[in-house]
Amino acid sequence: MALKPTFDELAKIATKTILHGCFLNSAANGKINSMTIGWGTVGNVWNRPMFTVMVRKTRYTHDLIEANPFFTVSVPYKKLMNKE
């Protein structure tokens, strides 16, 4: 893998890593929440990179996303986190 991975390389890593768990981080009205996710879809829509994840309406995270539609998906990948 190149020093700075391409989107396609990161998408392959994310697809494999999702099986082991990722995080959806959201915040609104001074409250912060991290929800674990074990599934998702990585791809391109109209030439824009996308990560799709479904959140049930019964989840606390859903309320935060309704209040503030911006969120972060964290995909832990040890190899990329190591300093060389």
C-alpha positions, 0 to 999 in steps of 0.5 A: 500500500502507498504511503497515503492510501487511495479511497479504493484501498481504504474501502477494502480495508474498511469493508474487512474491518467493519466485521470486527466493529467500527464506531459512529460518533455523533453529537448534538445539544452538548451531548456526545455518543459513540455507537458501535456498528458491525456492518456498513457499505463503502462505495461511490455515489456520483463520484463521491466517496460514501459510507452508509450505515443504518441507525434504528429510530429507537437508538439514542444515536438516531436522536442526535443525528436528527438534531445534528446530521453531521457524524463521524464513522471511525474504522480502527485499523492498527496498521494505519495508526502505527507511527513509523 
